[in-house]
Amino acid sequence: MRRPSARISLIAVIVLGLVALAAAWALTRKAPGDELGFAVAGEARRGGLSLALAPAVADVAITEARTPGRPLVVIDPGHGGKDGGAPGASGKAREKDVTLLIARELREELAKRGRIRIALTRDGDTFLTLEERAAIARRLGAALFVAIHADSAPNAQARGATAYSLSEVASDADAEMLAERQNGEGAVASAPDASLRALLSDLATRDEMDASADFALRIIREGRGTVLLRPEPHRFASFRVLRRSGAPAVLFEAGYMSNADDEATLLDPVKRGQIVKALARAVEAQAAVGR
């Protein structure tokens, strides 16, 4: 239950944000005939800021549950296309191939259980920006968002899975560096979005952080005993794709591509299946809590 002080703080932040938005609109309003500027409710506009999205965003298929109206999880296989991600220690595979394998098998496992709807941000070797990935989750109204990755480290002995949740402050230097690296991949340059919708979305993200952490911890609990985990497997940082997804979100690093044993695990259908089943159990349990 949210404490009253937290509720008051949130209201104060919203009020201050609206005041700032109104001031910015007043200062930057364009003269008649100028096509750009901030829009007010009901104002007809000929121009504005637009973001060109890849055709793949419009072609996302949803695997339905046995019962209509079930929650939707969006699974985001990291990397793709020109962005291969981390190379495997043996040179047999790249991260983009492993993440797609896991995502497809997770979709299949969840579809077999039939309790939740599923969508993949990409179902082929497609390049998507971080914003496009998050936009898919927002457009589809995702209840949960899972970004799948496979890590890399200078230390070839590093191995094990990690579940990262969203936070303003990183849990440690490694998490902060990973977030910086992930946030830089496939980023798109755009002007600051000062719309009321974006402002309220950013405020709502703060409420999603607790759910994001709960989701990460649930993945770890479901994986213990069957999935090799890193020491302190729950970590957190400010991941852009998690922040923009509009849903409780986790970035799951399934293992280290730079470690020969982890790479072998990720390429082995049986061992990879143990990871997939743990993820499926966590997704279903988290979706049930969020209903």
Residue pairs with C-beta under 8 A, 6 or more apart in sequence:
10 203
10 206
10 207
13 203
14 200
14 203
17 199
17 200
17 203
18 196
18 199
21 38
21 194
21 196
21 199
24 38
24 194
25 37
25 38
25 40
25 194
28 37
28 38
29 37
29 38
30 36
30 37
35 45
35 46
35 47
35 48
36 47
36 48
36 49
38 194
38 195
39 45
39 48
39 195
49 190
49 191
49 193
51 131
51 135
51 188
51 190
53 131
53 132
53 135
54 126
54 127
54 128
54 129
54 132
56 121
56 122
56 126
56 128
56 132
57 128
57 132
57 135
57 136
57 139
60 119
60 120
60 121
60 136
60 140
61 119
61 120
61 123
62 72
62 117
62 118
62 119
62 140
63 107
63 110
63 111
63 117
63 118
63 119
64 117
65 114
65 115
65 116
65 117
66 114
66 115
67 114
67 115
70 115
70 116
70 117
70 287
71 116
71 117
71 143
71 144
71 287
71 290
71 291
72 116
72 117
72 118
72 119
72 140
72 141
72 142
72 143
72 144
73 110
73 116
73 117
73 118
73 119
73 142
73 143
73 144
73 145
73 146
73 283
73 287
74 119
74 120
74 121
74 136
74 137
74 140
74 142
74 144
74 145
74 146
74 245
74 247
75 103
75 106
75 107
75 118
75 119
75 120
75 121
75 146
75 148
76 103
76 120
76 121
76 122
76 133
76 136
76 137
76 145
76 146
76 147
76 148
76 241
77 96
77 99
77 100
77 102
77 103
77 104
77 120
77 121
77 122
77 148
78 85
78 95
78 96
78 99
78 147
78 148
78 149
78 150
79 85
79 94
79 95
79 96
79 99
79 149
79 185
80 96
80 100
80 122
80 124
80 125
80 126
80 127
80 128
81 96
81 125
81 126
81 127
81 128
82 127
83 96
83 127
83 185
83 186
84 94
84 95
84 96
85 94
85 95
85 96
85 99
85 149
85 150
85 257
86 94
86 95
86 150
86 151
86 152
86 257
86 258
87 94
87 95
87 152
87 257
88 94
88 95
88 98
88 257
88 263
88 267
89 156
89 257
89 258
89 259
89 260
89 263
90 260
90 263
90 264
92 263
92 267
93 257
93 263
93 266
93 267
94 257
95 149
95 150
95 152
95 257
96 125
98 150
98 254
98 257
98 266
98 267
99 148
99 149
99 150
99 254
100 122
100 123
100 124
100 125
101 266
101 272
102 148
102 254
102 266
102 272
102 275
102 276
102 279
103 120
103 148
104 120
104 123
105 272
105 273
105 276
106 118
106 146
106 148
106 276
106 279
106 280
106 283
107 118
107 120
109 276
109 277
109 280
110 116
110 118
110 280
110 283
110 284
111 118
113 280
113 284
115 284
115 287
116 283
116 284
116 287
119 136
119 140
119 142
121 128
121 132
121 133
121 136
121 137
122 128
127 186
128 186
129 186
129 187
129 188
130 182
130 183
130 185
130 186
130 187
130 188
130 240
130 241
130 244
131 187
131 188
131 190
131 244
132 186
133 147
133 241
133 245
134 145
134 240
134 241
134 243
134 244
134 245
134 246
135 244
137 145
137 245
137 246
137 247
137 249
138 244
138 245
138 246
142 245
142 246
142 247
143 247
143 248
143 287
143 290
144 215
144 247
144 248
144 249
144 283
144 286
144 287
144 290
145 242
145 245
145 246
145 247
145 248
145 249
145 250
146 249
146 250
146 252
146 279
146 283
147 239
147 241
147 242
147 249
147 250
147 251
147 252
148 252
148 254
149 182
149 251
149 252
149 253
149 254
150 253
150 254
150 255
150 256
150 257
150 262
150 266
151 158
151 162
151 178
151 253
151 255
151 256
151 257
151 258
152 256
152 257
152 258
153 256
153 258
153 259
154 258
156 258
156 259
156 260
157 259
158 230
158 256
158 258
158 259
159 228
159 230
159 255
159 256
159 259
159 261
159 262
160 228
160 229
160 230
160 231
160 233
160 255
160 256
160 262
161 223
161 227
161 228
161 229
161 230
161 233
161 252
161 253
161 254
161 255
161 275
162 229
162 230
162 233
162 234
162 235
162 252
162 253
163 215
163 216
163 217
163 219
163 220
163 233
163 234
163 235
163 250
163 251
163 252
163 253
164 175
164 178
164 179
164 216
164 234
164 235
164 236
164 237
164 239
164 242
164 250
164 251
164 252
164 253
165 209
165 212
165 213
165 215
165 216
165 234
165 235
165 236
165 242
165 249
165 250
165 251
166 205
166 208
166 209
166 212
166 213
166 236
166 237
166 238
166 239
166 242
166 243
166 249
167 209
167 213
167 236
167 237
167 238
168 209
168 238
169 237
169 238
170 176
170 179
170 235
170 236
170 237
170 238
171 234
171 235
171 236
171 237
172 235
174 235
175 235
175 236
175 237
176 237
178 237
178 253
179 237
179 238
179 239
179 240
182 239
182 240
182 241
182 251
183 238
183 239
183 240
183 241
187 240
201 246
204 246
205 243
205 246
208 247
208 248
208 249
211 248
211 290
212 236
212 242
212 248
212 249
212 250
213 234
213 236
214 248
214 286
214 289
215 248
215 249
215 250
215 282
215 286
216 234
216 236
216 250
217 234
218 282
218 285
218 286
219 250
219 252
219 278
219 279
219 282
220 229
220 233
220 234
221 282
222 278
222 279
222 281
222 282
222 285
223 229
223 233
223 275
223 278
223 279
223 282
226 274
226 277
226 278
227 274
227 275
227 278
228 255
228 262
228 265
239 249
239 251
241 249
241 251
242 249
242 250
242 251
248 286
248 290
252 279
254 266
254 275
255 262
255 263
255 265
255 266
256 262
256 263
257 263
257 266
264 271
265 271
265 272
266 272
266 275
